[in-house]
Amino acid sequence: MKTLILSLCLFGVSFLTSCLIPETSHSVPDYFLLTSREVDSNQSSNSNAVSFYVKEVRLPHYLLDKRLVSRPTDDTIVFRENQRWGEPLEIGVGRVLSQNLGLLLDTFSYGFYPQRRKFEYKHEVEIFIERFEFVSENSVKLKASWGINKKGGSIGRGAFEQTYSLQNNDVKSQVRALSNLLFDLSNEIARMF
């Protein structure tokens, strides 16, 4: 009988201690999205004279990671473990570029990868991003090359490189600055249409 009581006590103690959850150092990451410029839809005439499709944006392999990247020197990258993109970066860049171009060209006739082509677009936009990251706590950088093609050949190609300095060095401000750089790139591309 004593062994039965002793066994039940040991079982009870081991059961209670197994339910204790150890303290963890895991923290939930923050997720960020790139944004396009806002437009007042009441003033848009939507001329539809231009239609375009933004092809799959090409990125260096290190930028395909979900984590945000800092590149303090040309030969060093730092992945930010708890700060991540809310969507694949190549899709986010394509989405924002196409929305910005639609605004700048005053058209709703556009698409972007991975959307299917709904109809025959007059132009295709190709983008290759070489750098798209935080270069210090108070600046971000975008370096890209681009091209516009239509049936019959190329109508424009170009290179873009710009660094944006920040007043605030929080991550939200840095992501907003990257979105602003994409608008500047969109503006340069729109001039070639």
PyMOL CGO cylinders between C-alpha atoms (Angstrom):
from pymol import cmd
from pymol.cgo import CYLINDER

trace = [
    CYLINDER, 0.00, 0.00, 0.00, 2.86, 2.35, 0.84, 0.3, 1, 1, 1, 1, 1, 1,
    CYLINDER, 2.86, 2.35, 0.84, 4.44, 1.63, -2.54, 0.3, 1, 1, 1, 1, 1, 1,
    CYLINDER, 4.44, 1.63, -2.54, 1.14, 2.43, -4.26, 0.3, 1, 1, 1, 1, 1, 1,
    CYLINDER, 1.14, 2.43, -4.26, 0.84, 5.76, -2.42, 0.3, 1, 1, 1, 1, 1, 1,
    CYLINDER, 0.84, 5.76, -2.42, 4.51, 6.51, -3.10, 0.3, 1, 1, 1, 1, 1, 1,
    CYLINDER, 4.51, 6.51, -3.10, 4.04, 5.68, -6.79, 0.3, 1, 1, 1, 1, 1, 1,
    CYLINDER, 4.04, 5.68, -6.79, 0.97, 7.94, -7.03, 0.3, 1, 1, 1, 1, 1, 1,
    CYLINDER, 0.97, 7.94, -7.03, 2.84, 10.79, -5.33, 0.3, 1, 1, 1, 1, 1, 1,
    CYLINDER, 2.84, 10.79, -5.33, 5.80, 10.45, -7.69, 0.3, 1, 1, 1, 1, 1, 1,
    CYLINDER, 5.80, 10.45, -7.69, 3.44, 10.31, -10.68, 0.3, 1, 1, 1, 1, 1, 1,
    CYLINDER, 3.44, 10.31, -10.68, 1.62, 13.43, -9.44, 0.3, 1, 1, 1, 1, 1, 1,
    CYLINDER, 1.62, 13.43, -9.44, 4.84, 15.36, -8.88, 0.3, 1, 1, 1, 1, 1, 1,
    CYLINDER, 4.84, 15.36, -8.88, 6.25, 14.37, -12.28, 0.3, 1, 1, 1, 1, 1, 1,
    CYLINDER, 6.25, 14.37, -12.28, 2.92, 15.26, -13.96, 0.3, 1, 1, 1, 1, 1, 1,
    CYLINDER, 2.92, 15.26, -13.96, 2.81, 18.70, -12.34, 0.3, 1, 1, 1, 1, 1, 1,
    CYLINDER, 2.81, 18.70, -12.34, 6.42, 19.51, -13.16, 0.3, 1, 1, 1, 1, 1, 1,
    CYLINDER, 6.42, 19.51, -13.16, 6.01, 18.39, -16.79, 0.3, 1, 1, 1, 1, 1, 1,
    CYLINDER, 6.01, 18.39, -16.79, 3.29, 20.99, -17.28, 0.3, 1, 1, 1, 1, 1, 1,
    CYLINDER, 3.29, 20.99, -17.28, 5.62, 23.86, -16.47, 0.3, 1, 1, 1, 1, 1, 1,
    CYLINDER, 5.62, 23.86, -16.47, 6.60, 25.77, -19.60, 0.3, 1, 1, 1, 1, 1, 1,
    CYLINDER, 6.60, 25.77, -19.60, 10.11, 27.12, -19.60, 0.3, 1, 1, 1, 1, 1, 1,
    CYLINDER, 10.11, 27.12, -19.60, 10.66, 30.77, -20.39, 0.3, 1, 1, 1, 1, 1, 1,
    CYLINDER, 10.66, 30.77, -20.39, 11.47, 31.31, -24.06, 0.3, 1, 1, 1, 1, 1, 1,
    CYLINDER, 11.47, 31.31, -24.06, 13.60, 33.87, -25.84, 0.3, 1, 1, 1, 1, 1, 1,
    CYLINDER, 13.60, 33.87, -25.84, 11.50, 33.63, -29.02, 0.3, 1, 1, 1, 1, 1, 1,
    CYLINDER, 11.50, 33.63, -29.02, 10.08, 36.92, -30.22, 0.3, 1, 1, 1, 1, 1, 1,
    CYLINDER, 10.08, 36.92, -30.22, 7.46, 37.40, -32.89, 0.3, 1, 1, 1, 1, 1, 1,
    CYLINDER, 7.46, 37.40, -32.89, 8.89, 39.12, -35.99, 0.3, 1, 1, 1, 1, 1, 1,
    CYLINDER, 8.89, 39.12, -35.99, 7.54, 42.38, -37.39, 0.3, 1, 1, 1, 1, 1, 1,
    CYLINDER, 7.54, 42.38, -37.39, 6.34, 42.27, -41.02, 0.3, 1, 1, 1, 1, 1, 1,
    CYLINDER, 6.34, 42.27, -41.02, 6.55, 45.14, -43.51, 0.3, 1, 1, 1, 1, 1, 1,
    CYLINDER, 6.55, 45.14, -43.51, 5.08, 45.94, -46.95, 0.3, 1, 1, 1, 1, 1, 1,
    CYLINDER, 5.08, 45.94, -46.95, 6.20, 48.34, -49.62, 0.3, 1, 1, 1, 1, 1, 1,
    CYLINDER, 6.20, 48.34, -49.62, 3.60, 50.96, -50.57, 0.3, 1, 1, 1, 1, 1, 1,
    CYLINDER, 3.60, 50.96, -50.57, 2.78, 52.92, -53.69, 0.3, 1, 1, 1, 1, 1, 1,
    CYLINDER, 2.78, 52.92, -53.69, 1.89, 56.59, -53.82, 0.3, 1, 1, 1, 1, 1, 1,
    CYLINDER, 1.89, 56.59, -53.82, -1.67, 57.55, -53.00, 0.3, 1, 1, 1, 1, 1, 1,
    CYLINDER, -1.67, 57.55, -53.00, -3.88, 58.91, -55.75, 0.3, 1, 1, 1, 1, 1, 1,
    CYLINDER, -3.88, 58.91, -55.75, -7.08, 60.95, -55.62, 0.3, 1, 1, 1, 1, 1, 1,
    CYLINDER, -7.08, 60.95, -55.62, -9.35, 58.84, -57.81, 0.3, 1, 1, 1, 1, 1, 1,
    CYLINDER, -9.35, 58.84, -57.81, -11.74, 61.77, -58.39, 0.3, 1, 1, 1, 1, 1, 1,
    CYLINDER, -11.74, 61.77, -58.39, -9.11, 63.57, -60.47, 0.3, 1, 1, 1, 1, 1, 1,
    CYLINDER, -9.11, 63.57, -60.47, -7.95, 60.60, -62.53, 0.3, 1, 1, 1, 1, 1, 1,
    CYLINDER, -7.95, 60.60, -62.53, -9.05, 60.71, -66.17, 0.3, 1, 1, 1, 1, 1, 1,
    CYLINDER, -9.05, 60.71, -66.17, -7.83, 57.17, -66.95, 0.3, 1, 1, 1, 1, 1, 1,
    CYLINDER, -7.83, 57.17, -66.95, -6.98, 57.86, -70.56, 0.3, 1, 1, 1, 1, 1, 1,
    CYLINDER, -6.98, 57.86, -70.56, -6.07, 54.19, -71.22, 0.3, 1, 1, 1, 1, 1, 1,
    CYLINDER, -6.07, 54.19, -71.22, -3.73, 55.29, -74.01, 0.3, 1, 1, 1, 1, 1, 1,
    CYLINDER, -3.73, 55.29, -74.01, -0.93, 53.22, -72.47, 0.3, 1, 1, 1, 1, 1, 1,
    CYLINDER, -0.93, 53.22, -72.47, -1.03, 49.65, -71.29, 0.3, 1, 1, 1, 1, 1, 1,
    CYLINDER, -1.03, 49.65, -71.29, 1.87, 47.76, -69.76, 0.3, 1, 1, 1, 1, 1, 1,
    CYLINDER, 1.87, 47.76, -69.76, 2.88, 44.60, -67.93, 0.3, 1, 1, 1, 1, 1, 1,
    CYLINDER, 2.88, 44.60, -67.93, 5.69, 44.52, -65.35, 0.3, 1, 1, 1, 1, 1, 1,
    CYLINDER, 5.69, 44.52, -65.35, 7.53, 41.24, -65.83, 0.3, 1, 1, 1, 1, 1, 1,
    CYLINDER, 7.53, 41.24, -65.83, 9.01, 39.23, -62.95, 0.3, 1, 1, 1, 1, 1, 1,
    CYLINDER, 9.01, 39.23, -62.95, 11.42, 41.47, -61.04, 0.3, 1, 1, 1, 1, 1, 1,
    CYLINDER, 11.42, 41.47, -61.04, 14.88, 39.93, -60.86, 0.3, 1, 1, 1, 1, 1, 1,
    CYLINDER, 14.88, 39.93, -60.86, 16.82, 40.21, -57.59, 0.3, 1, 1, 1, 1, 1, 1,
    CYLINDER, 16.82, 40.21, -57.59, 20.18, 39.00, -56.30, 0.3, 1, 1, 1, 1, 1, 1,
    CYLINDER, 20.18, 39.00, -56.30, 19.82, 35.80, -54.32, 0.3, 1, 1, 1, 1, 1, 1,
    CYLINDER, 19.82, 35.80, -54.32, 20.47, 37.41, -50.93, 0.3, 1, 1, 1, 1, 1, 1,
    CYLINDER, 20.47, 37.41, -50.93, 17.45, 39.70, -51.39, 0.3, 1, 1, 1, 1, 1, 1,
    CYLINDER, 17.45, 39.70, -51.39, 15.12, 36.73, -51.95, 0.3, 1, 1, 1, 1, 1, 1,
    CYLINDER, 15.12, 36.73, -51.95, 15.20, 36.03, -48.21, 0.3, 1, 1, 1, 1, 1, 1,
    CYLINDER, 15.20, 36.03, -48.21, 12.12, 37.11, -46.19, 0.3, 1, 1, 1, 1, 1, 1,
    CYLINDER, 12.12, 37.11, -46.19, 14.32, 38.96, -43.70, 0.3, 1, 1, 1, 1, 1, 1,
    CYLINDER, 14.32, 38.96, -43.70, 15.12, 42.63, -44.26, 0.3, 1, 1, 1, 1, 1, 1,
    CYLINDER, 15.12, 42.63, -44.26, 18.73, 43.24, -45.19, 0.3, 1, 1, 1, 1, 1, 1,
    CYLINDER, 18.73, 43.24, -45.19, 21.29, 45.81, -44.12, 0.3, 1, 1, 1, 1, 1, 1,
    CYLINDER, 21.29, 45.81, -44.12, 24.47, 46.23, -46.13, 0.3, 1, 1, 1, 1, 1, 1,
    CYLINDER, 24.47, 46.23, -46.13, 26.82, 48.43, -44.11, 0.3, 1, 1, 1, 1, 1, 1,
    CYLINDER, 26.82, 48.43, -44.11, 29.73, 47.85, -46.53, 0.3, 1, 1, 1, 1, 1, 1,
    CYLINDER, 29.73, 47.85, -46.53, 29.93, 46.57, -50.09, 0.3, 1, 1, 1, 1, 1, 1,
    CYLINDER, 29.93, 46.57, -50.09, 31.15, 43.17, -48.94, 0.3, 1, 1, 1, 1, 1, 1,
    CYLINDER, 31.15, 43.17, -48.94, 29.00, 42.72, -45.80, 0.3, 1, 1, 1, 1, 1, 1,
    CYLINDER, 29.00, 42.72, -45.80, 25.31, 41.93, -45.37, 0.3, 1, 1, 1, 1, 1, 1,
    CYLINDER, 25.31, 41.93, -45.37, 23.33, 41.61, -42.15, 0.3, 1, 1, 1, 1, 1, 1,
    CYLINDER, 23.33, 41.61, -42.15, 19.97, 39.85, -42.03, 0.3, 1, 1, 1, 1, 1, 1,
    CYLINDER, 19.97, 39.85, -42.03, 17.49, 41.35, -39.59, 0.3, 1, 1, 1, 1, 1, 1,
    CYLINDER, 17.49, 41.35, -39.59, 16.05, 38.31, -37.85, 0.3, 1, 1, 1, 1, 1, 1,
    CYLINDER, 16.05, 38.31, -37.85, 12.89, 39.92, -36.44, 0.3, 1, 1, 1, 1, 1, 1,
    CYLINDER, 12.89, 39.92, -36.44, 12.10, 42.28, -39.32, 0.3, 1, 1, 1, 1, 1, 1,
    CYLINDER, 12.10, 42.28, -39.32, 10.68, 40.60, -42.41, 0.3, 1, 1, 1, 1, 1, 1,
    CYLINDER, 10.68, 40.60, -42.41, 8.88, 41.30, -45.64, 0.3, 1, 1, 1, 1, 1, 1,
    CYLINDER, 8.88, 41.30, -45.64, 5.16, 40.49, -45.57, 0.3, 1, 1, 1, 1, 1, 1,
    CYLINDER, 5.16, 40.49, -45.57, 5.34, 39.20, -49.17, 0.3, 1, 1, 1, 1, 1, 1,
    CYLINDER, 5.34, 39.20, -49.17, 8.14, 38.00, -51.44, 0.3, 1, 1, 1, 1, 1, 1,
    CYLINDER, 8.14, 38.00, -51.44, 10.21, 41.07, -52.25, 0.3, 1, 1, 1, 1, 1, 1,
    CYLINDER, 10.21, 41.07, -52.25, 10.15, 40.55, -56.02, 0.3, 1, 1, 1, 1, 1, 1,
    CYLINDER, 10.15, 40.55, -56.02, 6.34, 40.52, -55.98, 0.3, 1, 1, 1, 1, 1, 1,
    CYLINDER, 6.34, 40.52, -55.98, 6.15, 43.57, -53.70, 0.3, 1, 1, 1, 1, 1, 1,
    CYLINDER, 6.15, 43.57, -53.70, 8.53, 45.56, -55.91, 0.3, 1, 1, 1, 1, 1, 1,
    CYLINDER, 8.53, 45.56, -55.91, 6.57, 44.60, -59.05, 0.3, 1, 1, 1, 1, 1, 1,
    CYLINDER, 6.57, 44.60, -59.05, 3.25, 45.50, -57.40, 0.3, 1, 1, 1, 1, 1, 1,
    CYLINDER, 3.25, 45.50, -57.40, 4.44, 48.92, -56.24, 0.3, 1, 1, 1, 1, 1, 1,
    CYLINDER, 4.44, 48.92, -56.24, 6.20, 49.76, -59.53, 0.3, 1, 1, 1, 1, 1, 1,
    CYLINDER, 6.20, 49.76, -59.53, 3.11, 48.88, -61.57, 0.3, 1, 1, 1, 1, 1, 1,
    CYLINDER, 3.11, 48.88, -61.57, 0.79, 50.89, -59.29, 0.3, 1, 1, 1, 1, 1, 1,
    CYLINDER, 0.79, 50.89, -59.29, 3.15, 53.89, -59.41, 0.3, 1, 1, 1, 1, 1, 1,
    CYLINDER, 3.15, 53.89, -59.41, 3.46, 53.64, -63.21, 0.3, 1, 1, 1, 1, 1, 1,
    CYLINDER, 3.46, 53.64, -63.21, -0.33, 53.39, -63.52, 0.3, 1, 1, 1, 1, 1, 1,
    CYLINDER, -0.33, 53.39, -63.52, -0.63, 56.59, -61.49, 0.3, 1, 1, 1, 1, 1, 1,
    CYLINDER, -0.63, 56.59, -61.49, 2.09, 58.43, -63.42, 0.3, 1, 1, 1, 1, 1, 1,
    CYLINDER, 2.09, 58.43, -63.42, 0.80, 57.29, -66.83, 0.3, 1, 1, 1, 1, 1, 1,
    CYLINDER, 0.80, 57.29, -66.83, -2.83, 57.84, -65.86, 0.3, 1, 1, 1, 1, 1, 1,
    CYLINDER, -2.83, 57.84, -65.86, -3.97, 54.33, -66.76, 0.3, 1, 1, 1, 1, 1, 1,
    CYLINDER, -3.97, 54.33, -66.76, -5.62, 51.33, -65.17, 0.3, 1, 1, 1, 1, 1, 1,
    CYLINDER, -5.62, 51.33, -65.17, -4.55, 49.08, -68.08, 0.3, 1, 1, 1, 1, 1, 1,
    CYLINDER, -4.55, 49.08, -68.08, -1.65, 47.30, -66.46, 0.3, 1, 1, 1, 1, 1, 1,
    CYLINDER, -1.65, 47.30, -66.46, -0.66, 44.03, -64.88, 0.3, 1, 1, 1, 1, 1, 1,
    CYLINDER, -0.66, 44.03, -64.88, 2.32, 42.61, -63.05, 0.3, 1, 1, 1, 1, 1, 1,
    CYLINDER, 2.32, 42.61, -63.05, 3.88, 39.25, -62.35, 0.3, 1, 1, 1, 1, 1, 1,
    CYLINDER, 3.88, 39.25, -62.35, 2.55, 36.83, -61.03, 0.3, 1, 1, 1, 1, 1, 1,
    CYLINDER, 2.55, 36.83, -61.03, -0.83, 37.96, -62.37, 0.3, 1, 1, 1, 1, 1, 1,
    CYLINDER, -0.83, 37.96, -62.37, -1.88, 36.42, -65.62, 0.3, 1, 1, 1, 1, 1, 1,
    CYLINDER, -1.88, 36.42, -65.62, -2.00, 38.65, -68.64, 0.3, 1, 1, 1, 1, 1, 1,
    CYLINDER, -2.00, 38.65, -68.64, -5.67, 39.45, -69.14, 0.3, 1, 1, 1, 1, 1, 1,
    CYLINDER, -5.67, 39.45, -69.14, -5.17, 40.92, -72.61, 0.3, 1, 1, 1, 1, 1, 1,
    CYLINDER, -5.17, 40.92, -72.61, -2.38, 41.99, -74.90, 0.3, 1, 1, 1, 1, 1, 1,
    CYLINDER, -2.38, 41.99, -74.90, -0.47, 44.83, -73.23, 0.3, 1, 1, 1, 1, 1, 1,
    CYLINDER, -0.47, 44.83, -73.23, 1.29, 47.33, -75.50, 0.3, 1, 1, 1, 1, 1, 1,
    CYLINDER, 1.29, 47.33, -75.50, 4.48, 47.43, -73.40, 0.3, 1, 1, 1, 1, 1, 1,
    CYLINDER, 4.48, 47.43, -73.40, 6.51, 45.14, -71.16, 0.3, 1, 1, 1, 1, 1, 1,
    CYLINDER, 6.51, 45.14, -71.16, 8.65, 46.53, -68.35, 0.3, 1, 1, 1, 1, 1, 1,
    CYLINDER, 8.65, 46.53, -68.35, 11.71, 44.59, -67.17, 0.3, 1, 1, 1, 1, 1, 1,
    CYLINDER, 11.71, 44.59, -67.17, 13.45, 45.38, -63.88, 0.3, 1, 1, 1, 1, 1, 1,
    CYLINDER, 13.45, 45.38, -63.88, 16.68, 44.04, -62.39, 0.3, 1, 1, 1, 1, 1, 1,
    CYLINDER, 16.68, 44.04, -62.39, 17.37, 45.21, -58.83, 0.3, 1, 1, 1, 1, 1, 1,
    CYLINDER, 17.37, 45.21, -58.83, 21.04, 45.10, -57.82, 0.3, 1, 1, 1, 1, 1, 1,
    CYLINDER, 21.04, 45.10, -57.82, 20.73, 46.81, -54.43, 0.3, 1, 1, 1, 1, 1, 1,
    CYLINDER, 20.73, 46.81, -54.43, 17.63, 47.41, -52.31, 0.3, 1, 1, 1, 1, 1, 1,
    CYLINDER, 17.63, 47.41, -52.31, 18.62, 47.66, -48.68, 0.3, 1, 1, 1, 1, 1, 1,
    CYLINDER, 18.62, 47.66, -48.68, 19.56, 49.72, -45.67, 0.3, 1, 1, 1, 1, 1, 1,
    CYLINDER, 19.56, 49.72, -45.67, 23.13, 50.96, -46.04, 0.3, 1, 1, 1, 1, 1, 1,
    CYLINDER, 23.13, 50.96, -46.04, 23.25, 52.59, -42.61, 0.3, 1, 1, 1, 1, 1, 1,
    CYLINDER, 23.25, 52.59, -42.61, 20.81, 53.43, -39.86, 0.3, 1, 1, 1, 1, 1, 1,
    CYLINDER, 20.81, 53.43, -39.86, 19.93, 56.68, -41.59, 0.3, 1, 1, 1, 1, 1, 1,
    CYLINDER, 19.93, 56.68, -41.59, 20.06, 55.84, -45.32, 0.3, 1, 1, 1, 1, 1, 1,
    CYLINDER, 20.06, 55.84, -45.32, 18.72, 53.33, -47.83, 0.3, 1, 1, 1, 1, 1, 1,
    CYLINDER, 18.72, 53.33, -47.83, 19.84, 52.55, -51.38, 0.3, 1, 1, 1, 1, 1, 1,
    CYLINDER, 19.84, 52.55, -51.38, 18.27, 51.37, -54.63, 0.3, 1, 1, 1, 1, 1, 1,
    CYLINDER, 18.27, 51.37, -54.63, 20.34, 50.40, -57.64, 0.3, 1, 1, 1, 1, 1, 1,
    CYLINDER, 20.34, 50.40, -57.64, 18.51, 48.98, -60.65, 0.3, 1, 1, 1, 1, 1, 1,
    CYLINDER, 18.51, 48.98, -60.65, 18.48, 48.62, -64.41, 0.3, 1, 1, 1, 1, 1, 1,
    CYLINDER, 18.48, 48.62, -64.41, 15.30, 48.59, -66.45, 0.3, 1, 1, 1, 1, 1, 1,
    CYLINDER, 15.30, 48.59, -66.45, 13.93, 48.30, -69.95, 0.3, 1, 1, 1, 1, 1, 1,
    CYLINDER, 13.93, 48.30, -69.95, 10.67, 48.92, -71.79, 0.3, 1, 1, 1, 1, 1, 1,
    CYLINDER, 10.67, 48.92, -71.79, 9.84, 46.65, -74.73, 0.3, 1, 1, 1, 1, 1, 1,
    CYLINDER, 9.84, 46.65, -74.73, 6.99, 46.57, -77.18, 0.3, 1, 1, 1, 1, 1, 1,
    CYLINDER, 6.99, 46.57, -77.18, 6.32, 44.59, -80.30, 0.3, 1, 1, 1, 1, 1, 1,
    CYLINDER, 6.32, 44.59, -80.30, 9.00, 45.56, -82.72, 0.3, 1, 1, 1, 1, 1, 1,
    CYLINDER, 9.00, 45.56, -82.72, 11.75, 46.17, -80.16, 0.3, 1, 1, 1, 1, 1, 1,
    CYLINDER, 11.75, 46.17, -80.16, 12.97, 48.17, -77.23, 0.3, 1, 1, 1, 1, 1, 1,
    CYLINDER, 12.97, 48.17, -77.23, 11.80, 51.73, -76.67, 0.3, 1, 1, 1, 1, 1, 1,
    CYLINDER, 11.80, 51.73, -76.67, 13.97, 52.53, -73.70, 0.3, 1, 1, 1, 1, 1, 1,
    CYLINDER, 13.97, 52.53, -73.70, 16.58, 51.26, -71.28, 0.3, 1, 1, 1, 1, 1, 1,
    CYLINDER, 16.58, 51.26, -71.28, 18.18, 52.84, -68.30, 0.3, 1, 1, 1, 1, 1, 1,
    CYLINDER, 18.18, 52.84, -68.30, 20.03, 52.53, -65.03, 0.3, 1, 1, 1, 1, 1, 1,
    CYLINDER, 20.03, 52.53, -65.03, 18.99, 54.02, -61.73, 0.3, 1, 1, 1, 1, 1, 1,
    CYLINDER, 18.99, 54.02, -61.73, 20.99, 54.49, -58.54, 0.3, 1, 1, 1, 1, 1, 1,
    CYLINDER, 20.99, 54.49, -58.54, 19.93, 56.62, -55.62, 0.3, 1, 1, 1, 1, 1, 1,
    CYLINDER, 19.93, 56.62, -55.62, 20.54, 56.80, -51.88, 0.3, 1, 1, 1, 1, 1, 1,
    CYLINDER, 20.54, 56.80, -51.88, 17.87, 58.28, -49.65, 0.3, 1, 1, 1, 1, 1, 1,
    CYLINDER, 17.87, 58.28, -49.65, 18.84, 59.89, -46.33, 0.3, 1, 1, 1, 1, 1, 1,
    CYLINDER, 18.84, 59.89, -46.33, 16.45, 59.66, -43.39, 0.3, 1, 1, 1, 1, 1, 1,
    CYLINDER, 16.45, 59.66, -43.39, 15.60, 61.95, -40.51, 0.3, 1, 1, 1, 1, 1, 1,
    CYLINDER, 15.60, 61.95, -40.51, 14.37, 59.03, -38.36, 0.3, 1, 1, 1, 1, 1, 1,
    CYLINDER, 14.37, 59.03, -38.36, 16.24, 55.76, -38.24, 0.3, 1, 1, 1, 1, 1, 1,
    CYLINDER, 16.24, 55.76, -38.24, 13.36, 53.46, -37.22, 0.3, 1, 1, 1, 1, 1, 1,
    CYLINDER, 13.36, 53.46, -37.22, 12.50, 50.53, -39.49, 0.3, 1, 1, 1, 1, 1, 1,
    CYLINDER, 12.50, 50.53, -39.49, 9.14, 51.96, -40.58, 0.3, 1, 1, 1, 1, 1, 1,
    CYLINDER, 9.14, 51.96, -40.58, 10.89, 55.09, -41.87, 0.3, 1, 1, 1, 1, 1, 1,
    CYLINDER, 10.89, 55.09, -41.87, 13.47, 52.96, -43.67, 0.3, 1, 1, 1, 1, 1, 1,
    CYLINDER, 13.47, 52.96, -43.67, 10.78, 50.87, -45.41, 0.3, 1, 1, 1, 1, 1, 1,
    CYLINDER, 10.78, 50.87, -45.41, 8.89, 54.05, -46.34, 0.3, 1, 1, 1, 1, 1, 1,
    CYLINDER, 8.89, 54.05, -46.34, 12.12, 55.43, -47.81, 0.3, 1, 1, 1, 1, 1, 1,
    CYLINDER, 12.12, 55.43, -47.81, 12.55, 52.28, -49.93, 0.3, 1, 1, 1, 1, 1, 1,
    CYLINDER, 12.55, 52.28, -49.93, 8.98, 52.82, -51.20, 0.3, 1, 1, 1, 1, 1, 1,
    CYLINDER, 8.98, 52.82, -51.20, 9.91, 56.43, -52.05, 0.3, 1, 1, 1, 1, 1, 1,
    CYLINDER, 9.91, 56.43, -52.05, 12.93, 55.21, -54.01, 0.3, 1, 1, 1, 1, 1, 1,
    CYLINDER, 12.93, 55.21, -54.01, 10.64, 52.91, -56.00, 0.3, 1, 1, 1, 1, 1, 1,
    CYLINDER, 10.64, 52.91, -56.00, 8.47, 55.92, -56.82, 0.3, 1, 1, 1, 1, 1, 1,
    CYLINDER, 8.47, 55.92, -56.82, 11.53, 57.82, -58.08, 0.3, 1, 1, 1, 1, 1, 1,
    CYLINDER, 11.53, 57.82, -58.08, 12.45, 54.80, -60.24, 0.3, 1, 1, 1, 1, 1, 1,
    CYLINDER, 12.45, 54.80, -60.24, 8.86, 54.64, -61.53, 0.3, 1, 1, 1, 1, 1, 1,
    CYLINDER, 8.86, 54.64, -61.53, 9.03, 58.33, -62.41, 0.3, 1, 1, 1, 1, 1, 1,
    CYLINDER, 9.03, 58.33, -62.41, 12.19, 57.78, -64.47, 0.3, 1, 1, 1, 1, 1, 1,
    CYLINDER, 12.19, 57.78, -64.47, 10.65, 54.81, -66.31, 0.3, 1, 1, 1, 1, 1, 1,
    CYLINDER, 10.65, 54.81, -66.31, 7.37, 56.69, -66.96, 0.3, 1, 1, 1, 1, 1, 1,
    CYLINDER, 7.37, 56.69, -66.96, 9.28, 59.44, -68.83, 0.3, 1, 1, 1, 1, 1, 1,
    CYLINDER, 9.28, 59.44, -68.83, 10.24, 56.90, -71.51, 0.3, 1, 1, 1, 1, 1, 1,
    CYLINDER, 10.24, 56.90, -71.51, 6.64, 55.98, -72.45, 0.3, 1, 1, 1, 1, 1, 1,
]
cmd.load_cgo(trace, "trace")
